[in-house]
Amino acid sequence: MELLTSLKIAHVLATVVLLGSALGLALWVWLARRKGDVTAHTRLLQRPLLFVWLLMGVCLVSMPFSGWWLVHLIGWPLGQTWVLGSSLIYTVGAFCWFWLSVRLNRLRTAPGAGNPKVTLGLAVFCAVCFIAIAGLMGAKPV
């Protein structure tokens, strides 16, 4: 398979796995809370789900490298507005994802600490950031 095609597949796959894992975790907590389990968020970072968080972390780390490599292979200048904008949104979204994982871990170890609305807001903001990046990458406005 050609390098460019393989790299595109890897980059898109990392995006799909990242958004799918986040959606899966959100649905898991939502369904558990709907059934009346108010401690569902405390089990979010336990061992079986640690794999999902590690998978999301690997995707977050690999996406900037594969994205840069794609831009380099295709020959687009890095100064294009959509590339710079998505890089900025990605940086903010990645820091928010890290902050969210720290908050969720703190909620797991000390239930009742912190404001759950801030945690929910952070999760929604991360999702909006990564969906906006996927939209920018799909549209590629020049």
C-alpha positions, -999 to 999 in steps of 0.1 A, spaced: 0 0 0 12 35 -7 26 55 22 2 84 17 -28 61 17 -16 42 47 -9 74 66 -44 87 58 -60 55 70 -40 56 102 -48 93 109 -86 88 102 -85 56 123 -70 74 152 -96 101 150 -124 75 148 -110 55 178 -106 87 198 -141 99 192 -156 64 195 -139 57 228 -150 91 242 -186 84 230 -185 49 245 -173 62 279 -200 89 279 -227 64 269 -216 40 296 -218 66 323 -251 80 310 -267 45 309 -254 36 344 -266 69 358 -300 64 342 -303 30 359 -298 47 392 -261 40 397 -248 73 411 -213 60 415 -207 51 379 -183 80 374 -161 66 402 -155 34 383 -146 52 351 -109 49 355 -107 14 369 -86 -13 353 -109 -25 325 -116 10 314 -79 20 318 -73 4 284 -98 28 268 -81 58 284 -47 46 273 -60 40 238 -74 76 237 -40 89 249 -21 70 222 -45 84 196 -40 120 210 -2 116 209 -1 101 174 -25 124 156 -2 155 155 27 135 141 6 117 115 -11 150 106 21 168 101 35 139 80 3 140 58 6 178 53 43 173 45 37 145 20 9 163 2 28 195 1 4 219 18 21 249 35 18 248 73 7 284 73 -27 277 59 -55 291 81 -73 257 85 -41 239 95 -31 266 120 -67 268 133 -70 230 138 -36 229 154 -47 256 179 -80 238 186 -62 205 190 -38 220 215 -66 234 236 -87 202 233 -58 180 243 -50 200 274 -87 199 283 -88 161 278 -58 158 301 -75 181 327 -107 161 323 -88 128 330 -72 143 361 -106 155 373 -122 121 367 -93 104 386 -98 128 415 -135 121 415 -127 84 415 -104 86 445 -124 112 465 -161 110 455 -179 143 462 -148 165 456 -152 191 429 -181 203 409 -196 177 385 -210 204 362 -174 216 355 -164 181 347 -194 177 323 -186 211 308 -150 200 302 -161 168 285 -185 186 262 -159 212 254 -134 185 245 -159 168 223 -168 200 205 -131 207 199 -123 173 184 -155 174 163 -146 208 150 -111 196 141 -127 166 122 -149 191 104 -119 213 94 -100 183 82 -129 170 62 -137 204 46 -101 215 41 -110 252 34 -81 268 17 
